[in-house]
Amino acid sequence: MHASVVMTVLAADRPGLVSALSQAIAAHAGSWQESRMAHLAGQFAGILRVECPEAQADALLKSLAALETQGIAVQARRQEAAPAAARETMSIDIVGNDRPGIIRELSAAIAGAGANVEELSTSLESAPMSGHPIFHAQGLVSLAGDGDPAALIAAIEKIGQDLSVSVG
């Protein structure tokens, strides 16, 4: 039997961070399943999921917590398998003028339409002619089997007339 462990990792970016993390996982017969990592403002930030033998799970959690002595903050939790409900996953691409609160408005619109954010990547880009900041979001959202994609699009477009919304 295997245990699934989901974690977040945060540390001042430097060479060897992923190596230290992977060594702790490998020392407990862990298998790196999936991850997302990024360098943001001098910090290394990551989320990942690993599997290890059930008998090694508690020791793995302790080893991950001990990485704090190397300046690597890890929050890890065992993930209990839950039956997945039928959901339709769609990609979203949203571009518009940046303004304070746009993520709050976007996430509220998505939730209000009964959708769940599965992945989200945001950035600020310069407008081609004026150079003013343009908000850009890309990601995946999922709707319950009886959800309405048109309602999701309408909810996002209600945020502002300046938004260009593509859902696929």
Secondary structure, 3 states (H helix, E strand, C coil): CEEEEEEEEEEECCCCHHHHHHHHHHCCCCEEEEEEEEEECCEEEEEEEEEEEHHHHHHHHHHHHHHHHHCCEEEEEEECCCCCCCEEEEEEEEEEECCCCHHHHHHHHHHHCCEEEEEEEEEEEECCCCCCEEEEEEEEEEEECCCCHHHHHHHHHCCCCCCEEEEC
